[in-house]
Amino acid sequence: MKQLLYIIIRSLVDNPDMVEVTEVIEENSLVLKLKVAQEDMGKVIGKQGRIAKAIRTVIKAAAVKQNMKVVVEII
């Protein structure tokens, strides 16, 4: 999951070297914390959060195939 999120985000931003994804295991789920450069936040979140929602949907769909619960946090 971490690698999938990393690849998706690097293709969206202007500063791909600033992309950081960390994994945290909490109770019954995996939390992926995403950090990007401040100037790339708008590209990752999108208008009214549409891009962020689409990214979360793709990650959750991949997680379901592996019987996992994944949460994506943009920090």
PyMOL Python script that loads the backbone (N, CA, C, O; Angstrom):
from pymol import cmd

cmd.read_pdbstr("""\
ATOM      1  N   MET A   1       0.811  -1.187   0.000  1.00  0.00           N
ATOM      2  CA  MET A   1       0.000   0.000   0.000  1.00  0.00           C
ATOM      3  C   MET A   1       0.864   1.265   0.000  1.00  0.00           C
ATOM      4  O   MET A   1       0.582   2.227  -0.714  1.00  0.00           O
ATOM      5  N   LYS A   2       1.902   1.240   0.802  1.00  0.00           N
ATOM      6  CA  LYS A   2       2.780   2.407   0.899  1.00  0.00           C
ATOM      7  C   LYS A   2       3.380   2.743  -0.460  1.00  0.00           C
ATOM      8  O   LYS A   2       3.420   3.907  -0.858  1.00  0.00           O
ATOM      9  N   GLN A   3       3.842   1.730  -1.162  1.00  0.00           N
ATOM     10  CA  GLN A   3       4.467   1.944  -2.463  1.00  0.00           C
ATOM     11  C   GLN A   3       3.462   2.462  -3.483  1.00  0.00           C
ATOM     12  O   GLN A   3       3.793   3.338  -4.282  1.00  0.00           O
ATOM     13  N   LEU A   4       2.250   1.941  -3.469  1.00  0.00           N
ATOM     14  CA  LEU A   4       1.209   2.396  -4.388  1.00  0.00           C
ATOM     15  C   LEU A   4       0.908   3.873  -4.161  1.00  0.00           C
ATOM     16  O   LEU A   4       0.847   4.644  -5.120  1.00  0.00           O
ATOM     17  N   LEU A   5       0.720   4.275  -2.915  1.00  0.00           N
ATOM     18  CA  LEU A   5       0.452   5.677  -2.600  1.00  0.00           C
ATOM     19  C   LEU A   5       1.623   6.553  -3.021  1.00  0.00           C
ATOM     20  O   LEU A   5       1.425   7.636  -3.572  1.00  0.00           O
ATOM     21  N   TYR A   6       2.830   6.093  -2.768  1.00  0.00           N
ATOM     22  CA  TYR A   6       4.038   6.839  -3.118  1.00  0.00           C
ATOM     23  C   TYR A   6       4.110   7.092  -4.625  1.00  0.00           C
ATOM     24  O   TYR A   6       4.422   8.204  -5.052  1.00  0.00           O
ATOM     25  N   ILE A   7       3.827   6.084  -5.416  1.00  0.00           N
ATOM     26  CA  ILE A   7       3.880   6.212  -6.877  1.00  0.00           C
ATOM     27  C   ILE A   7       2.813   7.181  -7.378  1.00  0.00           C
ATOM     28  O   ILE A   7       3.089   8.026  -8.230  1.00  0.00           O
ATOM     29  N   ILE A   8       1.599   7.061  -6.852  1.00  0.00           N
ATOM     30  CA  ILE A   8       0.508   7.944  -7.277  1.00  0.00           C
ATOM     31  C   ILE A   8       0.844   9.399  -6.965  1.00  0.00           C
ATOM     32  O   ILE A   8       0.706  10.270  -7.824  1.00  0.00           O
ATOM     33  N   ILE A   9       1.279   9.657  -5.755  1.00  0.00           N
ATOM     34  CA  ILE A   9       1.541  11.037  -5.331  1.00  0.00           C
ATOM     35  C   ILE A   9       2.724  11.639  -6.078  1.00  0.00           C
ATOM     36  O   ILE A   9       2.674  12.805  -6.472  1.00  0.00           O
ATOM     37  N   ARG A  10       3.776  10.873  -6.277  1.00  0.00           N
ATOM     38  CA  ARG A  10       4.946  11.401  -7.002  1.00  0.00           C
ATOM     39  C   ARG A  10       4.585  11.837  -8.415  1.00  0.00           C
ATOM     40  O   ARG A  10       5.200  12.757  -8.955  1.00  0.00           O
ATOM     41  N   SER A  11       3.598  11.189  -9.019  1.00  0.00           N
ATOM     42  CA  SER A  11       3.204  11.570 -10.378  1.00  0.00           C
ATOM     43  C   SER A  11       2.356  12.844 -10.400  1.00  0.00           C
ATOM     44  O   SER A  11       2.196  13.452 -11.458  1.00  0.00           O
ATOM     45  N   LEU A  12       1.817  13.253  -9.262  1.00  0.00           N
ATOM     46  CA  LEU A  12       0.949  14.434  -9.199  1.00  0.00           C
ATOM     47  C   LEU A  12       1.676  15.728  -8.851  1.00  0.00           C
ATOM     48  O   LEU A  12       1.253  16.804  -9.274  1.00  0.00           O
ATOM     49  N   VAL A  13       2.747  15.642  -8.098  1.00  0.00           N
ATOM     50  CA  VAL A  13       3.364  16.837  -7.517  1.00  0.00           C
ATOM     51  C   VAL A  13       4.519  17.379  -8.358  1.00  0.00           C
ATOM     52  O   VAL A  13       5.070  16.687  -9.214  1.00  0.00           O
ATOM     53  N   ASP A  14       4.869  18.650  -8.084  1.00  0.00           N
ATOM     54  CA  ASP A  14       6.007  19.280  -8.757  1.00  0.00           C
ATOM     55  C   ASP A  14       7.332  18.946  -8.078  1.00  0.00           C
ATOM     56  O   ASP A  14       8.388  19.004  -8.709  1.00  0.00           O
ATOM     57  N   ASN A  15       7.277  18.598  -6.800  1.00  0.00           N
ATOM     58  CA  ASN A  15       8.480  18.276  -6.028  1.00  0.00           C
ATOM     59  C   ASN A  15       8.425  16.827  -5.552  1.00  0.00           C
ATOM     60  O   ASN A  15       8.193  16.582  -4.368  1.00  0.00           O
ATOM     61  N   PRO A  16       8.634  15.859  -6.452  1.00  0.00           N
ATOM     62  CA  PRO A  16       8.505  14.454  -6.055  1.00  0.00           C
ATOM     63  C   PRO A  16       9.515  14.011  -4.998  1.00  0.00           C
ATOM     64  O   PRO A  16       9.275  13.034  -4.289  1.00  0.00           O
ATOM     65  N   ASP A  17      10.631  14.712  -4.886  1.00  0.00           N
ATOM     66  CA  ASP A  17      11.633  14.337  -3.886  1.00  0.00           C
ATOM     67  C   ASP A  17      11.189  14.678  -2.465  1.00  0.00           C
ATOM     68  O   ASP A  17      11.766  14.178  -1.500  1.00  0.00           O
ATOM     69  N   MET A  18      10.173  15.520  -2.331  1.00  0.00           N
ATOM     70  CA  MET A  18       9.678  15.937  -1.016  1.00  0.00           C
ATOM     71  C   MET A  18       8.555  15.039  -0.497  1.00  0.00           C
ATOM     72  O   MET A  18       8.040  15.260   0.599  1.00  0.00           O
ATOM     73  N   VAL A  19       8.174  14.030  -1.278  1.00  0.00           N
ATOM     74  CA  VAL A  19       7.079  13.139  -0.883  1.00  0.00           C
ATOM     75  C   VAL A  19       7.576  12.148   0.163  1.00  0.00           C
ATOM     76  O   VAL A  19       8.589  11.476  -0.033  1.00  0.00           O
ATOM     77  N   GLU A  20       6.848  12.066   1.278  1.00  0.00           N
ATOM     78  CA  GLU A  20       7.161  11.108   2.340  1.00  0.00           C
ATOM     79  C   GLU A  20       5.891  10.360   2.707  1.00  0.00           C
ATOM     80  O   GLU A  20       4.847  10.971   2.935  1.00  0.00           O
ATOM     81  N   VAL A  21       5.980   9.039   2.764  1.00  0.00           N
ATOM     82  CA  VAL A  21       4.860   8.214   3.197  1.00  0.00           C
ATOM     83  C   VAL A  21       5.356   7.341   4.343  1.00  0.00           C
ATOM     84  O   VAL A  21       6.335   6.609   4.199  1.00  0.00           O
ATOM     85  N   THR A  22       4.674   7.424   5.476  1.00  0.00           N
ATOM     86  CA  THR A  22       5.029   6.591   6.619  1.00  0.00           C
ATOM     87  C   THR A  22       3.847   5.708   6.992  1.00  0.00           C
ATOM     88  O   THR A  22       2.688   6.104   6.864  1.00  0.00           O
ATOM     89  N   GLU A  23       4.163   4.510   7.454  1.00  0.00           N
ATOM     90  CA  GLU A  23       3.139   3.547   7.859  1.00  0.00           C
ATOM     91  C   GLU A  23       3.078   3.485   9.380  1.00  0.00           C
ATOM     92  O   GLU A  23       4.101   3.419  10.060  1.00  0.00           O
ATOM     93  N   VAL A  24       1.855   3.508   9.893  1.00  0.00           N
ATOM     94  CA  VAL A  24       1.630   3.348  11.325  1.00  0.00           C
ATOM     95  C   VAL A  24       0.520   2.321  11.488  1.00  0.00           C
ATOM     96  O   VAL A  24      -0.548   2.456  10.891  1.00  0.00           O
ATOM     97  N   ILE A  25       0.770   1.300  12.292  1.00  0.00           N
ATOM     98  CA  ILE A  25      -0.253   0.281  12.528  1.00  0.00           C
ATOM     99  C   ILE A  25      -1.015   0.669  13.789  1.00  0.00           C
ATOM    100  O   ILE A  25      -0.435   0.796  14.868  1.00  0.00           O
ATOM    101  N   GLU A  26      -2.322   0.856  13.636  1.00  0.00           N
ATOM    102  CA  GLU A  26      -3.190   1.223  14.757  1.00  0.00           C
ATOM    103  C   GLU A  26      -4.333   0.230  14.832  1.00  0.00           C
ATOM    104  O   GLU A  26      -5.080   0.062  13.868  1.00  0.00           O
ATOM    105  N   GLU A  27      -4.470  -0.424  15.965  1.00  0.00           N
ATOM    106  CA  GLU A  27      -5.525  -1.402  16.212  1.00  0.00           C
ATOM    107  C   GLU A  27      -5.681  -2.351  15.022  1.00  0.00           C
ATOM    108  O   GLU A  27      -4.797  -3.169  14.768  1.00  0.00           O
ATOM    109  N   ASN A  28      -6.792  -2.250  14.293  1.00  0.00           N
ATOM    110  CA  ASN A  28      -7.042  -3.180  13.184  1.00  0.00           C
ATOM    111  C   ASN A  28      -6.818  -2.551  11.824  1.00  0.00           C
ATOM    112  O   ASN A  28      -7.320  -3.060  10.822  1.00  0.00           O
ATOM    113  N   SER A  29      -6.080  -1.460  11.767  1.00  0.00           N
ATOM    114  CA  SER A  29      -5.912  -0.793  10.481  1.00  0.00           C
ATOM    115  C   SER A  29      -4.485  -0.295  10.286  1.00  0.00           C
ATOM    116  O   SER A  29      -3.702  -0.176  11.229  1.00  0.00           O
ATOM    117  N   LEU A  30      -4.187  -0.016   9.053  1.00  0.00           N
ATOM    118  CA  LEU A  30      -2.897   0.543   8.667  1.00  0.00           C
ATOM    119  C   LEU A  30      -3.132   2.002   8.304  1.00  0.00           C
ATOM    120  O   LEU A  30      -3.985   2.301   7.469  1.00  0.00           O
ATOM    121  N   VAL A  31      -2.393   2.905   8.917  1.00  0.00           N
ATOM    122  CA  VAL A  31      -2.520   4.328   8.628  1.00  0.00           C
ATOM    123  C   VAL A  31      -1.317   4.742   7.794  1.00  0.00           C
ATOM    124  O   VAL A  31      -0.171   4.546   8.198  1.00  0.00           O
ATOM    125  N   LEU A  32      -1.586   5.314   6.628  1.00  0.00           N
ATOM    126  CA  LEU A  32      -0.532   5.841   5.769  1.00  0.00           C
ATOM    127  C   LEU A  32      -0.540   7.353   5.913  1.00  0.00           C
ATOM    128  O   LEU A  32      -1.520   8.011   5.565  1.00  0.00           O
ATOM    129  N   LYS A  33       0.547   7.899   6.424  1.00  0.00           N
ATOM    130  CA  LYS A  33       0.648   9.344   6.614  1.00  0.00           C
ATOM    131  C   LYS A  33       1.456   9.912   5.457  1.00  0.00           C
ATOM    132  O   LYS A  33       2.601   9.524   5.224  1.00  0.00           O
ATOM    133  N   LEU A  34       0.840  10.831   4.747  1.00  0.00           N
ATOM    134  CA  LEU A  34       1.427  11.411   3.546  1.00  0.00           C
ATOM    135  C   LEU A  34       1.862  12.837   3.823  1.00  0.00           C
ATOM    136  O   LEU A  34       1.089  13.646   4.337  1.00  0.00           O
ATOM    137  N   LYS A  35       3.100  13.138   3.480  1.00  0.00           N
ATOM    138  CA  LYS A  35       3.618  14.488   3.644  1.00  0.00           C
ATOM    139  C   LYS A  35       4.216  14.926   2.312  1.00  0.00           C
ATOM    140  O   LYS A  35       5.026  14.216   1.716  1.00  0.00           O
ATOM    141  N   VAL A  36       3.800  16.112   1.853  1.00  0.00           N
ATOM    142  CA  VAL A  36       4.320  16.672   0.604  1.00  0.00           C
ATOM    143  C   VAL A  36       4.756  18.108   0.861  1.00  0.00           C
ATOM    144  O   VAL A  36       4.481  18.666   1.922  1.00  0.00           O
ATOM    145  N   ALA A  37       5.440  18.705  -0.120  1.00  0.00           N
ATOM    146  CA  ALA A  37       5.843  20.102  -0.004  1.00  0.00           C
ATOM    147  C   ALA A  37       4.594  20.979   0.100  1.00  0.00           C
ATOM    148  O   ALA A  37       3.553  20.660  -0.476  1.00  0.00           O
ATOM    149  N   GLN A  38       4.705  22.070   0.829  1.00  0.00           N
ATOM    150  CA  GLN A  38       3.560  22.964   1.058  1.00  0.00           C
ATOM    151  C   GLN A  38       2.932  23.430  -0.256  1.00  0.00           C
ATOM    152  O   GLN A  38       1.708  23.508  -0.363  1.00  0.00           O
ATOM    153  N   GLU A  39       3.756  23.738  -1.247  1.00  0.00           N
ATOM    154  CA  GLU A  39       3.221  24.229  -2.526  1.00  0.00           C
ATOM    155  C   GLU A  39       2.517  23.137  -3.337  1.00  0.00           C
ATOM    156  O   GLU A  39       1.820  23.445  -4.303  1.00  0.00           O
ATOM    157  N   ASP A  40       2.687  21.881  -2.961  1.00  0.00           N
ATOM    158  CA  ASP A  40       2.023  20.769  -3.652  1.00  0.00           C
ATOM    159  C   ASP A  40       0.741  20.310  -2.958  1.00  0.00           C
ATOM    160  O   ASP A  40       0.041  19.439  -3.475  1.00  0.00           O
ATOM    161  N   MET A  41       0.427  20.877  -1.807  1.00  0.00           N
ATOM    162  CA  MET A  41      -0.763  20.447  -1.065  1.00  0.00           C
ATOM    163  C   MET A  41      -2.032  20.595  -1.894  1.00  0.00           C
ATOM    164  O   MET A  41      -2.894  19.716  -1.870  1.00  0.00           O
ATOM    165  N   GLY A  42      -2.155  21.688  -2.621  1.00  0.00           N
ATOM    166  CA  GLY A  42      -3.343  21.912  -3.444  1.00  0.00           C
ATOM    167  C   GLY A  42      -3.506  20.863  -4.522  1.00  0.00           C
ATOM    168  O   GLY A  42      -4.629  20.472  -4.842  1.00  0.00           O
ATOM    169  N   LYS A  43      -2.411  20.404  -5.082  1.00  0.00           N
ATOM    170  CA  LYS A  43      -2.466  19.377  -6.124  1.00  0.00           C
ATOM    171  C   LYS A  43      -2.877  18.030  -5.560  1.00  0.00           C
ATOM    172  O   LYS A  43      -3.552  17.251  -6.234  1.00  0.00           O
ATOM    173  N   VAL A  44      -2.478  17.752  -4.335  1.00  0.00           N
ATOM    174  CA  VAL A  44      -2.804  16.475  -3.706  1.00  0.00           C
ATOM    175  C   VAL A  44      -4.246  16.472  -3.195  1.00  0.00           C
ATOM    176  O   VAL A  44      -4.938  15.458  -3.286  1.00  0.00           O
ATOM    177  N   ILE A  45      -4.691  17.598  -2.663  1.00  0.00           N
ATOM    178  CA  ILE A  45      -6.050  17.674  -2.123  1.00  0.00           C
ATOM    179  C   ILE A  45      -7.070  17.914  -3.233  1.00  0.00           C
ATOM    180  O   ILE A  45      -8.126  17.281  -3.252  1.00  0.00           O
ATOM    181  N   GLY A  46      -6.766  18.816  -4.147  1.00  0.00           N
ATOM    182  CA  GLY A  46      -7.675  19.096  -5.252  1.00  0.00           C
ATOM    183  C   GLY A  46      -8.821  20.002  -4.850  1.00  0.00           C
ATOM    184  O   GLY A  46      -9.008  20.318  -3.675  1.00  0.00           O
ATOM    185  N   LYS A  47      -9.578  20.410  -5.844  1.00  0.00           N
ATOM    186  CA  LYS A  47     -10.724  21.285  -5.617  1.00  0.00           C
ATOM    187  C   LYS A  47     -11.780  20.532  -4.823  1.00  0.00           C
ATOM    188  O   LYS A  47     -12.232  19.464  -5.234  1.00  0.00           O
ATOM    189  N   GLN A  48     -12.169  21.092  -3.691  1.00  0.00           N
ATOM    190  CA  GLN A  48     -13.150  20.503  -2.777  1.00  0.00           C
ATOM    191  C   GLN A  48     -12.753  19.087  -2.335  1.00  0.00           C
ATOM    192  O   GLN A  48     -13.616  18.276  -1.999  1.00  0.00           O
ATOM    193  N   GLY A  49     -11.457  18.797  -2.336  1.00  0.00           N
ATOM    194  CA  GLY A  49     -10.972  17.507  -1.850  1.00  0.00           C
ATOM    195  C   GLY A  49     -11.173  16.340  -2.798  1.00  0.00           C
ATOM    196  O   GLY A  49     -11.067  15.184  -2.388  1.00  0.00           O
ATOM    197  N   ARG A  50     -11.459  16.623  -4.050  1.00  0.00           N
ATOM    198  CA  ARG A  50     -11.756  15.548  -5.008  1.00  0.00           C
ATOM    199  C   ARG A  50     -10.565  14.637  -5.268  1.00  0.00           C
ATOM    200  O   ARG A  50     -10.723  13.418  -5.329  1.00  0.00           O
ATOM    201  N   ILE A  51      -9.384  15.206  -5.421  1.00  0.00           N
ATOM    202  CA  ILE A  51      -8.196  14.384  -5.690  1.00  0.00           C
ATOM    203  C   ILE A  51      -7.888  13.508  -4.478  1.00  0.00           C
ATOM    204  O   ILE A  51      -7.608  12.318  -4.623  1.00  0.00           O
ATOM    205  N   ALA A  52      -7.940  14.096  -3.286  1.00  0.00           N
ATOM    206  CA  ALA A  52      -7.679  13.330  -2.059  1.00  0.00           C
ATOM    207  C   ALA A  52      -8.682  12.190  -1.917  1.00  0.00           C
ATOM    208  O   ALA A  52      -8.309  11.078  -1.543  1.00  0.00           O
ATOM    209  N   LYS A  53      -9.934  12.457  -2.209  1.00  0.00           N
ATOM    210  CA  LYS A  53     -10.963  11.420  -2.110  1.00  0.00           C
ATOM    211  C   LYS A  53     -10.700  10.299  -3.115  1.00  0.00           C
ATOM    212  O   LYS A  53     -10.858   9.122  -2.791  1.00  0.00           O
ATOM    213  N   ALA A  54     -10.300  10.665  -4.331  1.00  0.00           N
ATOM    214  CA  ALA A  54     -10.005   9.659  -5.356  1.00  0.00           C
ATOM    215  C   ALA A  54      -8.806   8.801  -4.954  1.00  0.00           C
ATOM    216  O   ALA A  54      -8.814   7.586  -5.152  1.00  0.00           O
ATOM    217  N   ILE A  55      -7.782   9.430  -4.393  1.00  0.00           N
ATOM    218  CA  ILE A  55      -6.599   8.690  -3.935  1.00  0.00           C
ATOM    219  C   ILE A  55      -6.993   7.708  -2.837  1.00  0.00           C
ATOM    220  O   ILE A  55      -6.579   6.548  -2.855  1.00  0.00           O
ATOM    221  N   ARG A  56      -7.792   8.177  -1.883  1.00  0.00           N
ATOM    222  CA  ARG A  56      -8.241   7.296  -0.793  1.00  0.00           C
ATOM    223  C   ARG A  56      -9.062   6.128  -1.330  1.00  0.00           C
ATOM    224  O   ARG A  56      -8.945   5.007  -0.836  1.00  0.00           O
ATOM    225  N   THR A  57      -9.890   6.387  -2.334  1.00  0.00           N
ATOM    226  CA  THR A  57     -10.711   5.328  -2.924  1.00  0.00           C
ATOM    227  C   THR A  57      -9.845   4.254  -3.570  1.00  0.00           C
ATOM    228  O   THR A  57     -10.102   3.063  -3.395  1.00  0.00           O
ATOM    229  N   VAL A  58      -8.826   4.663  -4.312  1.00  0.00           N
ATOM    230  CA  VAL A  58      -7.926   3.703  -4.966  1.00  0.00           C
ATOM    231  C   VAL A  58      -7.179   2.874  -3.922  1.00  0.00           C
ATOM    232  O   VAL A  58      -7.069   1.656  -4.062  1.00  0.00           O
ATOM    233  N   ILE A  59      -6.669   3.524  -2.881  1.00  0.00           N
ATOM    234  CA  ILE A  59      -5.926   2.818  -1.838  1.00  0.00           C
ATOM    235  C   ILE A  59      -6.838   1.848  -1.095  1.00  0.00           C
ATOM    236  O   ILE A  59      -6.442   0.718  -0.812  1.00  0.00           O
ATOM    237  N   LYS A  60      -8.054   2.281  -0.779  1.00  0.00           N
ATOM    238  CA  LYS A  60      -8.996   1.396  -0.078  1.00  0.00           C
ATOM    239  C   LYS A  60      -9.381   0.205  -0.940  1.00  0.00           C
ATOM    240  O   LYS A  60      -9.528  -0.904  -0.428  1.00  0.00           O
ATOM    241  N   ALA A  61      -9.547   0.418  -2.245  1.00  0.00           N
ATOM    242  CA  ALA A  61      -9.881  -0.688  -3.145  1.00  0.00           C
ATOM    243  C   ALA A  61      -8.750  -1.710  -3.182  1.00  0.00           C
ATOM    244  O   ALA A  61      -9.001  -2.915  -3.169  1.00  0.00           O
ATOM    245  N   ALA A  62      -7.517  -1.238  -3.227  1.00  0.00           N
ATOM    246  CA  ALA A  62      -6.370  -2.154  -3.213  1.00  0.00           C
ATOM    247  C   ALA A  62      -6.279  -2.880  -1.871  1.00  0.00           C
ATOM    248  O   ALA A  62      -5.899  -4.050  -1.821  1.00  0.00           O
ATOM    249  N   ALA A  63      -6.624  -2.193  -0.794  1.00  0.00           N
ATOM    250  CA  ALA A  63      -6.561  -2.792   0.540  1.00  0.00           C
ATOM    251  C   ALA A  63      -7.605  -3.885   0.712  1.00  0.00           C
ATOM    252  O   ALA A  63      -7.342  -4.898   1.362  1.00  0.00           O
ATOM    253  N   VAL A  64      -8.783  -3.690   0.138  1.00  0.00           N
ATOM    254  CA  VAL A  64      -9.850  -4.690   0.247  1.00  0.00           C
ATOM    255  C   VAL A  64      -9.405  -6.008  -0.368  1.00  0.00           C
ATOM    256  O   VAL A  64      -9.733  -7.077   0.147  1.00  0.00           O
ATOM    257  N   LYS A  65      -8.666  -5.939  -1.456  1.00  0.00           N
ATOM    258  CA  LYS A  65      -8.173  -7.160  -2.103  1.00  0.00           C
ATOM    259  C   LYS A  65      -7.236  -7.941  -1.189  1.00  0.00           C
ATOM    260  O   LYS A  65      -7.104  -9.157  -1.322  1.00  0.00           O
ATOM    261  N   GLN A  66      -6.590  -7.244  -0.266  1.00  0.00           N
ATOM    262  CA  GLN A  66      -5.658  -7.894   0.660  1.00  0.00           C
ATOM    263  C   GLN A  66      -6.257  -8.045   2.057  1.00  0.00           C
ATOM    264  O   GLN A  66      -5.538  -8.318   3.019  1.00  0.00           O
ATOM    265  N   ASN A  67      -7.573  -7.866   2.167  1.00  0.00           N
ATOM    266  CA  ASN A  67      -8.284  -7.972   3.448  1.00  0.00           C
ATOM    267  C   ASN A  67      -7.684  -7.065   4.519  1.00  0.00           C
ATOM    268  O   ASN A  67      -7.476  -7.486   5.657  1.00  0.00           O
ATOM    269  N   MET A  68      -7.413  -5.834   4.147  1.00  0.00           N
ATOM    270  CA  MET A  68      -6.839  -4.860   5.065  1.00  0.00           C
ATOM    271  C   MET A  68      -7.743  -3.636   5.149  1.00  0.00           C
ATOM    272  O   MET A  68      -8.542  -3.378   4.249  1.00  0.00           O
ATOM    273  N   LYS A  69      -7.609  -2.892   6.233  1.00  0.00           N
ATOM    274  CA  LYS A  69      -8.258  -1.599   6.353  1.00  0.00           C
ATOM    275  C   LYS A  69      -7.148  -0.559   6.370  1.00  0.00           C
ATOM    276  O   LYS A  69      -6.258  -0.601   7.219  1.00  0.00           O
ATOM    277  N   VAL A  70      -7.206   0.374   5.427  1.00  0.00           N
ATOM    278  CA  VAL A  70      -6.165   1.382   5.302  1.00  0.00           C
ATOM    279  C   VAL A  70      -6.789   2.770   5.378  1.00  0.00           C
ATOM    280  O   VAL A  70      -7.828   3.035   4.773  1.00  0.00           O
ATOM    281  N   VAL A  71      -6.141   3.641   6.126  1.00  0.00           N
ATOM    282  CA  VAL A  71      -6.560   5.032   6.239  1.00  0.00           C
ATOM    283  C   VAL A  71      -5.421   5.893   5.708  1.00  0.00           C
ATOM    284  O   VAL A  71      -4.262   5.685   6.066  1.00  0.00           O
ATOM    285  N   VAL A  72      -5.752   6.865   4.848  1.00  0.00           N
ATOM    286  CA  VAL A  72      -4.744   7.777   4.313  1.00  0.00           C
ATOM    287  C   VAL A  72      -4.929   9.136   4.975  1.00  0.00           C
ATOM    288  O   VAL A  72      -6.001   9.737   4.892  1.00  0.00           O
ATOM    289  N   GLU A  73      -3.883   9.613   5.631  1.00  0.00           N
ATOM    290  CA  GLU A  73      -3.898  10.932   6.261  1.00  0.00           C
ATOM    291  C   GLU A  73      -2.918  11.828   5.526  1.00  0.00           C
ATOM    292  O   GLU A  73      -1.769  11.452   5.295  1.00  0.00           O
ATOM    293  N   ILE A  74      -3.378  13.012   5.162  1.00  0.00           N
ATOM    294  CA  ILE A  74      -2.508  13.987   4.505  1.00  0.00           C
ATOM    295  C   ILE A  74      -2.112  15.009   5.557  1.00  0.00           C
ATOM    296  O   ILE A  74      -2.952  15.731   6.093  1.00  0.00           O
ATOM    297  N   ILE A  75      -0.801  15.057   5.845  1.00  0.00           N
ATOM    298  CA  ILE A  75      -0.326  15.966   6.902  1.00  0.00           C
ATOM    299  C   ILE A  75       0.626  17.001   6.338  1.00  0.00           C
ATOM    300  O   ILE A  75       1.127  17.848   7.077  1.00  0.00           O
TER     301      ILE A  75
END
""", "prot")
cmd.dss("prot")
cmd.show_as("cartoon", "prot")
cmd.util.cbc("prot")
cmd.orient("prot")
